[in-house]
C-alpha cells in the first residue's frame, strides 16, 4: 500500500461535484479527510491522506487534475518553537490527532510530530505563534 497526505484545491466551479467519491469508486483508493473548507461557489481546500496501490494513486491524482483540482504534496510540517511556547494549552484544544498534549503534573505542552496530520489548526490557535508550518524536502509522488 502507498499513502500520501495531499492538499487539494478545488476551483469554485467544481466544489459541488462528488469528485473525491470517485477516487474510491473508480480508482479503488481510500482516503481520510484531515481538514476541509469547501463552500458552494467558493474555492475549496481539502487536506487528505490518500491510500492505495501506486498505480491507482497515480491514476487517481491524474483524474483529480483532469477535473481542474490543483493537487499539492503536503510538503510541509508543523514545528513548535519551544522558546515561544508559554504552555497555555490553547493548541491542545484544537488538535484532532493528539499530537499536542499536556505532560502532567508539570503542565508542559508536548508535541509528537509523528502523530501530526498537518491540519494547521494549532497555528492560529497559538497566541504566542509558537506553532508554525515549515516546508520539507520530501519528494512528490
C-alpha positions as a Markdown table, in Angstrom:
| # | Residue | x | y | z |
|---|---|---|---|---|
| 1 | Unk | 0.0 | 0.0 | 0.0 |
| 2 | Unk | 1.0 | 3.5 | -0.8 |
| 3 | Unk | -0.1 | 6.5 | 1.3 |
| 4 | Unk | 0.5 | 10.3 | 0.9 |
| 5 | Unk | -1.0 | 13.4 | 2.5 |
| 6 | Unk | -2.2 | 15.8 | -0.2 |
| 7 | Unk | -3.6 | 19.3 | -0.4 |
| 8 | Unk | -6.5 | 19.6 | -2.9 |
| 9 | Unk | -7.6 | 23.0 | -4.1 |
| 10 | Unk | -11.0 | 22.9 | -5.9 |
| 11 | Unk | -12.0 | 25.7 | -8.2 |
| 12 | Unk | -15.3 | 27.4 | -7.4 |
| 13 | Unk | -16.9 | 25.8 | -10.4 |
| 14 | Unk | -16.1 | 22.2 | -9.2 |
| 15 | Unk | -16.9 | 22.3 | -5.4 |
| 16 | Unk | -20.4 | 20.9 | -5.8 |
| 17 | Unk | -19.3 | 17.8 | -7.7 |
| 18 | Unk | -18.6 | 14.5 | -5.9 |
| 19 | Unk | -15.1 | 14.3 | -7.3 |
| 20 | Unk | -13.4 | 12.7 | -4.2 |
| 21 | Unk | -16.0 | 10.0 | -4.1 |
| 22 | Unk | -14.9 | 8.7 | -7.5 |
| 23 | Unk | -11.4 | 8.1 | -6.0 |
| 24 | Unk | -13.0 | 5.2 | -4.1 |
| 25 | Unk | -15.4 | 4.0 | -6.8 |
| 26 | Unk | -13.2 | 4.2 | -9.9 |
| 27 | Unk | -9.7 | 4.1 | -8.6 |
| 28 | Unk | -10.0 | 1.7 | -5.5 |
| 29 | Unk | -8.4 | 4.3 | -3.3 |
| 30 | Unk | -9.4 | 5.1 | 0.3 |
| 31 | Unk | -9.0 | 8.5 | 1.9 |
| 32 | Unk | -9.0 | 10.1 | 5.3 |
| 33 | Unk | -10.1 | 13.7 | 5.3 |
| 34 | Unk | -7.8 | 15.6 | 7.8 |
| 35 | Unk | -9.1 | 19.1 | 7.2 |
| 36 | Unk | -11.5 | 20.7 | 4.7 |
| 37 | Unk | -13.1 | 24.0 | 3.9 |
| 38 | Unk | -15.4 | 23.5 | 0.9 |
| 39 | Unk | -18.3 | 26.0 | 0.4 |
| 40 | Unk | -20.7 | 26.5 | -2.5 |
| 41 | Unk | -19.4 | 28.9 | -5.2 |
| 42 | Unk | -16.1 | 29.4 | -3.5 |
| 43 | Unk | -12.7 | 27.8 | -3.8 |
| 44 | Unk | -12.5 | 24.6 | -1.7 |
| 45 | Unk | -9.4 | 23.3 | 0.1 |
| 46 | Unk | -9.1 | 19.8 | 1.4 |
| 47 | Unk | -6.2 | 18.0 | 3.2 |
| 48 | Unk | -6.5 | 14.3 | 2.9 |
| 49 | Unk | -4.5 | 11.1 | 3.2 |
| 50 | Unk | -4.9 | 9.1 | 0.1 |
| 51 | Unk | -4.2 | 5.3 | 0.3 |
| 52 | Unk | -3.9 | 2.6 | -2.4 |
| 53 | Unk | -1.6 | 1.0 | -4.8 |
| 54 | Unk | 1.0 | 3.2 | -6.6 |
| 55 | Unk | -0.7 | 2.8 | -9.9 |
| 56 | Unk | -4.2 | 3.6 | -8.6 |
| 57 | Unk | -2.7 | 6.5 | -6.7 |
| 58 | Unk | -1.1 | 8.0 | -9.8 |
| 59 | Unk | -4.3 | 7.4 | -11.9 |
| 60 | Unk | -6.4 | 8.9 | -9.2 |
| 61 | Unk | -4.2 | 12.0 | -8.9 |
| 62 | Unk | -4.4 | 12.4 | -12.7 |
| 63 | Unk | -8.2 | 12.2 | -12.5 |
| 64 | Unk | -8.2 | 15.0 | -9.9 |
| 65 | Unk | -6.0 | 17.2 | -12.1 |
| 66 | Unk | -8.3 | 16.5 | -15.2 |
| 67 | Unk | -11.2 | 17.7 | -13.1 |
| 68 | Unk | -9.4 | 21.0 | -12.5 |
| 69 | Unk | -8.3 | 20.2 | -9.0 |
| 70 | Unk | -4.9 | 21.5 | -8.0 |
| 71 | Unk | -3.0 | 18.7 | -6.2 |
| 72 | Unk | -0.1 | 19.5 | -4.0 |
| 73 | Unk | 2.0 | 17.3 | -1.8 |
| 74 | Unk | 1.7 | 18.3 | 1.8 |
| 75 | Unk | 5.4 | 19.0 | 1.8 |
| 76 | Unk | 5.3 | 20.9 | 5.0 |
| 77 | Unk | 5.4 | 20.1 | 8.6 |
| 78 | Unk | 4.3 | 21.7 | 11.8 |
| 79 | Unk | 7.1 | 22.8 | 14.1 |
| 80 | Unk | 6.9 | 24.1 | 17.6 |
| 81 | Unk | 9.3 | 26.9 | 18.6 |
| 82 | Unk | 9.9 | 25.9 | 22.2 |
| 83 | Unk | 11.3 | 29.3 | 23.3 |
| 84 | Unk | 8.0 | 31.0 | 22.3 |
| 85 | Unk | 5.7 | 28.4 | 23.9 |
| 86 | Unk | 4.1 | 29.6 | 27.2 |
| 87 | Unk | 2.4 | 26.1 | 27.7 |
| 88 | Unk | -1.0 | 27.7 | 27.8 |
| 89 | Unk | -2.6 | 24.7 | 26.2 |
| 90 | Unk | -4.7 | 26.5 | 23.6 |
| 91 | Unk | -3.3 | 24.3 | 20.8 |
| 92 | Unk | -4.3 | 21.1 | 22.6 |
| 93 | Unk | -8.0 | 22.0 | 22.5 |
| 94 | Unk | -7.9 | 22.1 | 18.6 |
| 95 | Unk | -5.5 | 19.2 | 17.8 |
| 96 | Unk | -7.6 | 16.4 | 16.3 |
| 97 | Unk | -4.8 | 13.7 | 16.4 |
| 98 | Unk | -3.4 | 14.1 | 19.9 |
| 99 | Unk | -0.1 | 15.3 | 18.6 |
| 100 | Unk | -0.2 | 18.0 | 21.2 |
| 101 | Unk | -0.8 | 17.0 | 24.8 |
| 102 | Unk | -0.1 | 18.2 | 28.4 |
| 103 | Unk | 2.5 | 16.4 | 30.4 |
| 104 | Unk | 1.2 | 16.2 | 34.0 |
| 105 | Unk | 1.8 | 17.1 | 36.7 |
| 106 | Unk | 4.3 | 19.7 | 35.3 |
| 107 | Unk | 1.6 | 21.1 | 32.9 |
| 108 | Unk | 4.1 | 21.3 | 30.0 |
| 109 | Unk | 2.8 | 21.1 | 26.4 |
| 110 | Unk | 4.4 | 18.2 | 24.5 |
| 111 | Unk | 4.4 | 17.8 | 20.7 |
| 112 | Unk | 4.6 | 14.4 | 19.0 |
| 113 | Unk | 5.4 | 15.2 | 15.3 |
| 114 | Unk | 4.7 | 11.6 | 14.3 |
| 115 | Unk | 1.0 | 12.0 | 15.2 |
| 116 | Unk | 0.7 | 15.3 | 13.5 |
| 117 | Unk | -1.7 | 15.3 | 10.4 |
| 118 | Unk | -0.6 | 18.9 | 9.3 |
| 119 | Unk | -4.1 | 20.2 | 9.6 |
| 120 | Unk | -2.7 | 23.5 | 10.8 |
| 121 | Unk | -5.4 | 24.1 | 13.4 |
| 122 | Unk | -2.8 | 24.7 | 16.1 |
| 123 | Unk | -1.2 | 27.6 | 14.1 |
| 124 | Unk | -3.9 | 30.2 | 14.5 |
| 125 | Unk | -4.9 | 28.9 | 18.0 |
| 126 | Unk | -1.5 | 29.6 | 19.5 |
| 127 | Unk | -1.5 | 33.1 | 21.0 |
| 128 | Unk | 2.3 | 33.4 | 21.0 |
| 129 | Unk | 2.8 | 31.9 | 17.5 |
| 130 | Unk | 4.9 | 29.1 | 18.8 |
| 131 | Unk | 3.4 | 26.7 | 16.2 |
| 132 | Unk | 4.3 | 27.3 | 12.6 |
| 133 | Unk | 4.4 | 25.5 | 9.3 |
| 134 | Unk | 7.7 | 24.8 | 7.5 |
| 135 | Unk | 8.5 | 23.3 | 4.1 |
| 136 | Unk | 10.1 | 19.9 | 4.0 |
| 137 | Unk | 12.3 | 18.4 | 1.3 |
| 138 | Unk | 10.1 | 15.3 | 0.7 |
| 139 | Unk | 9.6 | 14.4 | -2.9 |
| 140 | Unk | 6.2 | 14.4 | -4.6 |
| 141 | Unk | 4.9 | 11.0 | -5.7 |
